Amino acid sequence: MNAPLVCGCNYHLKWQSHKAMRFVLKQIDGSRALLATRTTNKLFWVNTSDLIEITTPYNLRKKKEILKKQKDNDKINN
């Protein structure tokens, strides 16, 4: 995966059984990622290498907004 992982965005997994499922990235810890299911909000850990970015217009817009907020916060804090 070449694109940076962004907490708050939706991802698929390489090995998921139901291809329509989407998971929300909650946290990154080295080579592991904490994901949450969108309906039940259950949490589970996976390898970051198993993540597939969802490139829908909605998710790309969400990613751009999150990254902009992070950049703005960095400017304020520095």
C-alpha positions as CSV (number, residue, x, y, z in Angstrom):
1,M,0.0,0.0,0.0
2,N,1.6,3.3,-1.1
3,A,-0.9,5.8,0.2
4,P,-0.6,6.8,3.8
5,L,-3.0,5.2,6.3
6,V,-5.4,7.7,7.8
7,C,-7.3,7.0,11.1
8,G,-11.0,7.7,10.6
9,C,-11.1,6.4,7.0
10,N,-12.7,3.3,5.6
11,Y,-10.7,0.2,4.5
12,H,-11.3,-3.3,3.1
13,L,-9.1,-6.3,4.1
14,K,-7.3,-8.6,1.7
15,W,-8.8,-11.6,3.4
16,Q,-12.3,-10.5,4.3
17,S,-15.1,-12.9,3.3
18,H,-17.8,-10.4,2.5
19,K,-16.4,-7.9,-0.1
20,A,-18.9,-5.2,0.7
21,M,-17.8,-4.9,4.4
22,R,-15.9,-1.7,5.3
23,F,-13.9,-1.1,8.4
24,V,-12.9,2.2,10.1
25,L,-9.2,2.6,10.9
26,K,-9.0,3.6,14.6
27,Q,-5.3,3.4,15.4
28,I,-1.9,2.4,14.0
29,D,0.8,0.7,16.1
30,G,3.8,-0.1,14.0
31,S,2.8,-2.7,11.5
32,R,-0.6,-3.4,13.2
33,A,-3.8,-1.5,12.7
34,L,-6.8,-1.3,15.0
35,L,-10.1,-1.5,13.0
36,A,-13.7,-1.1,14.0
37,T,-16.7,-2.6,12.3
38,R,-19.1,0.1,11.0
39,T,-22.3,-1.5,12.3
40,T,-21.4,-3.0,15.7
41,N,-18.2,-1.0,16.4
42,K,-16.3,-4.1,17.4
43,L,-12.6,-3.6,17.5
44,F,-9.9,-6.0,16.2
45,W,-6.2,-5.9,15.2
46,V,-4.8,-6.7,11.7
47,N,-1.5,-6.3,9.9
48,T,-1.3,-3.0,8.1
49,S,-0.2,-4.9,5.0
50,D,-3.8,-6.5,4.9
51,L,-5.5,-3.1,4.4
52,I,-6.9,-2.0,1.1
53,E,-7.8,1.7,0.7
54,I,-11.3,2.3,-0.5
55,T,-11.1,4.9,-3.3
56,T,-14.7,6.1,-3.4
57,P,-15.2,9.9,-3.8
58,Y,-16.7,9.9,-0.3
59,N,-13.7,8.2,1.3
60,L,-11.1,10.3,-0.6
61,R,-12.9,13.5,0.5
62,K,-13.0,12.3,4.1
63,K,-9.3,11.5,3.9
64,K,-8.5,14.9,2.5
65,E,-10.5,16.6,5.3
66,I,-8.8,14.6,8.0
67,L,-5.4,15.3,6.7
68,K,-6.2,19.0,6.4
69,K,-7.4,19.1,10.0
70,Q,-4.2,17.4,11.1
71,K,-2.1,19.9,9.2
72,D,-4.0,22.8,10.6
73,N,-3.6,21.4,14.2
74,D,0.1,21.0,13.6
75,K,0.4,24.6,12.6
76,I,-1.4,25.8,15.7
77,N,0.6,23.5,18.0
78,N,4.0,24.6,16.6
